[in-house]
Amino acid sequence: MSTPERGRRQKQRKVLLMGRSGAGKSSMRSIIFSNYVAKDVRRLGATIDVEHSNIRFMGNLQLNLWDCGGQDSFVESYLNNQRSHVFSSVAVLIFVFDISSREPASDMVNFSATLRALHEHSPNSRVFALTHKMDLIPMEQRSSLIADKSREVLQHCLNEGFTQQQIECCATSIWDQSLYRAWTDVIYYLVPNAATIENMLRKLADLLDARELILYERTTCLAVTHVTRSAESQNPYEDRFERISSILKTHKHSMAKHTGMLLSEAAFAELQVKTGDFMFFITRLTENTNLAVSMSSDEAAFNAARVNVQLARQEFAHLDIIEKKGHEA
């Protein structure tokens, strides 16, 4: 088999999405991957057993997402009758905690049992613990609650044999950009060639004299990675990448609404923002990605950057099919 053919093979990464029934698992999945808006997720019913989704992401990377129903009878089946089937070959476990749960102790018992099964069958997997529905908590209480929950989650993970490096805790809500931030972290871990992408972006940023480059997956609008240069590293808006994700997703909904296009087909050629302090544009880089460029306010440099991004597309085209050898779940 030739090298290009090997590169084009689908690289499947199994992702488990678990947590108590009603925690918000299917809602976040629908917002990220099915282009739902937050106000529409109330129409979603409870997940029965396991819902499988095969999601193509950046060319040859395919997410094999298992959305596991959280009713007690299903959880018992996952942990016993289907234990090997569910927990084998897992790259990532995303466990969702409902911060408003009336049975937090029971949730932790289920979490520990899940970790035990995961460590038995996929000891090298990564665990993302999402403390969800944070919008229900008063702002002044959030920091302490998140810190307490993170410590508790980490201790349970360590008790079940995982290392601290395998654990990541995030606070999320479907009503703000925190959901995009959490899933961006998941995707960054799963993308097999992130370091290669960053090296190429760094060279392009130097060529463009850009303040910042951000690579977005076109369908989900999730940030894949970014390169930040010079003074932009002092930007106080640490959630700016996720804010842009949310804006792009909203823009897609608006385009679909006003053009009559299917939401999955809504796309734009280029988006530009020009101010006296900075200039910014987003344009297609590869078949599956968009590139956001932030730079100083200079019209000539801005136009040159747009041309150079077009010229760079051929260099980046292989990112959609590149294969990192030896990186398996």
N, C-alpha and C positions, 0 to 999 in steps of 0.2 A: 504494500500500500504506500502511495507517495506521501510526502510530507504534507502538502496541502490537504489531501484527503484525511490524514490523521488529524489535522488541525480543525477540520470541519465536523468531526464527530461530536455528537451531543455529549456534553459533560453534565451529567445529572447530579444534583446536590439535594439530598433529602432533608427537608425541614419539617419538624413537628411543631404544631401550634396547639398548645394545651392550656388548661386552666378550668376553673369551675364554670358550669353552665351560667350564662348571663354575664360573664366577666368582660365581654366585648371583643372576643377573638374574631368572630366572623365579620363584625363591623369594621375592624381595622383592616382585615384582609380585603373587604369589598371596597374600601376607600382607596387603598394603595393600588390594588391590582385590577379592580373592576370599575374604576372611575365613578364610584358613588360619591355623593356629597354627604356631609355629616347629618343633615336634617332628614335624609332619606333612609338611613340605616334602620330606623324604627320598623320599616316594613319587613325586615329580615326575620325569619323564624329561627327556632332553635336548630342547631346542627344535630342530625341523627347519625350516630356512629361516627364514621370518618368520611369527610368530603375531600376528594383528591383533586388537585389542580396542578397541571403541568404548564409552567409559565416560562416562555422563552425570554431570556434576559441577556442582552449584549451578545447576540450571535449564538455561539455554541454553548453558552451556559444556560442550562434549563433547571429551574427550581421545581422540584417534586414536592409540593406543599401538601402536607396532611393536616387538615383542620379537624381536630378531634373533639367530638362532642363531650361536654363536661358533666353530663348527668352521671350520678353515682354508679348506675348499672353499667354504663359504657366504660367508665374509668376502671371498674373492677375487671372488666373483660380485657382491657389493654394490659393491665398489670398481671394477669393470670393466663387466660386462654390464648391471647394474641401477643403475649409478651415478646417473644423472639421476632415475630413478624413486624410489630410496630417499632421496636427499639433497635433493630439491626441497621447498620450502615447509615446512621444519622449523622449529618454534618452539623446541624444546629437544632437545639431545642429552644423554642420561644415559649416561656411559661408566663401567662397573664394573670396577675393578681388584681382583683377588684378592691380598690382601697376602701370602698363603702361596705364590704362584706360583713355580714353579721356573724360569720363563723371563721374568723381569721386563723384560729388554732387548727381547725379542720383543714383549711386551705394549706397550711404548712405541712400537715401530715401527708396530704396528697402529693405535695411538692417533693417531700423526702422520698416517698415511695416511687415517684416518677424518676427522681435522680438515681435511685438504687437500680432500677431497671435499665436506665440509660447507661450507667457506668458498667453494668454487666455486659451489655451488648455493643456499646459504642463509647468506650472510655476516653477517646480523643476528641469527642464532640465539644462544641462551644455552647454555653448556656447563656441565654439572654432572658433576664427576669424583668418583666415590664409591670410596674405598679401603675395601673390604669385607672381612668376616670378621675384624674387629679383635679379636674374642674369643679368637682363636688366639695373640695376642701378649701377653706378660707386661705387666702394668700399667705397670711402671717404664720400659718401652721404647716405649710408645705415642706419647708426645708427640714424641720426636725422630723416630720413623719417619713420623708424620703430617706434621711440618714438612718433612722431606726430600722426601717424596712430593709435597707441595703445591708446593714450589719447582720440582721437576722437571716437573710437569704444567703449571704456569704458563709455564715457559720454552718448552715445546713448543707451547703455544697461541699465545704471542707470535710464535714462529718461523713459524707457519702463518697469520698475519695477523689473529688475534683480539686484542681489547684486554683489559686486565686486568679491566675492568668487565663483560665478557661471561663471565667464568670464576668458578665457585664450586667449592671443594673441600670434601668432607665425609668423615668417617670413620664407618663404619656396621657394624652387626652385626644379625642377625635375633634375637639373644637379649636385646637391651635396646632402650630407647626411641630410640637414635640413628637407627634406620631411619625412624622417624616424623619426626624432626627434619629429615632430609635431604629427604624427600618433601614435608614442609610448605613448605620453601623453594622447591621446584619448583612446587607449587600456587600459592603466593603470587605467583610471577612470572607464572603463566598466568592467574590471575583478573583479568579486564579492569577491574574496578571496585573494586580494593582500597582506593584512597584515599577513594572515596565511602563505602565501608563504615566505614572508620576514623573519618571525620568524624561519621557518624551515631552510631557507638558512643561516641565521646567525649562527645557531647551527652547520650546516655542515661546514661553513667557519672556525669556531673555531676548529672543529675536524681536518680539513685538514691543518690548519695554513695557509690558503690562503690569499692573499692580497685582492682579489676581486672575487666575483661570479656574473655572469650575466645570467639570464634566458631568452632564446629566444624562440619564437613560431616557430615551424619548417617550416611551409608553407610560411609565410610572411617574416620570419627572423626579425620580430620586437622584440625589447627588451621588456619583460613583466615587469621585475623589477630587482634590483641588490642589493648586499650587499658589502660595501667597508669597509676595516679594515685598521688600523694603518696608516703607512706613505702613503699608496695609496690614502688617502683622499686629499693629496696635489698634485695629478697628474694634471698637467696644461692642459691636453687635455680633456676638459669637454665634448666634442662631441665624445669621443672614443666609446661609446656604439652604436651610430648611424653609425659611420665609420665601425664598425664590421658588422653591419646589411648590409651595402652596399657591403662590401667585401664578405659576405656569399651569398648574392643574385647573385653577379657576378660569384662566384665559382659555384653556381647551374647552371647558364647559360653555363659555360665552360664545366661542367660535361655532361650536356644534349647534347651539341654540339659534343663532342668527343666520347660519348658512344652511341649516337642514341636514348637515353631514352627520354621519354616525360618530359618536364620541371617540371610538377607537381609531377613526380616520382623520379626526381633526388635527391639523398640524399647521405650523407657520414657517415661512421661509426665513424670516429674520425679524428680530425685535430690537429696537434701538432706544436708548435713553441718553439725552445730552443735557448737561448742566454746566454752569460755570466752574464747578469744582471737579467734576469727573465726567467721563463718557463710558457707556456700557452697551454691549450688544450681545445677543444670543443668536447663534446660527447653527445649522447642521454641520456636524463634523464627520460622522460616519452614518451608515444606514440606521444604526440603533442608538446614536448619541447626539446630543446638542452640546455646544461649547459656549459658555458664558465668559466674556472678556470684560474686565474692568481696567480702565486706564486713565491717565491724566487728560485734562480737557485740552486737546490739541487736534484740530480738524484734519490736518495733513497726516498726523500719526494714526489717527482713527481710521482714515480711509486706507492707509497702507496696511494696517492690521487686518482689515477685512479682506484685502487681497491676499495677504500672506496666509490667513486661515484657509482660504479656498485652495491655495497652492499646497497646503499641508495635508489636505484631506487624503491624498493618495498614500502619504506616509503612515497615516493612522488607520487606513482601511483594514489592515490585517488584525487590528485589535478585536474585531468582531469574530475572528476565527482562530485567534492565537491559542495555543494549548501549553499550559505549564506542566512539564513532565514531573511526575512524582508527587503531585498535589492531589491526593485522593482523600475522600471522607474516611 
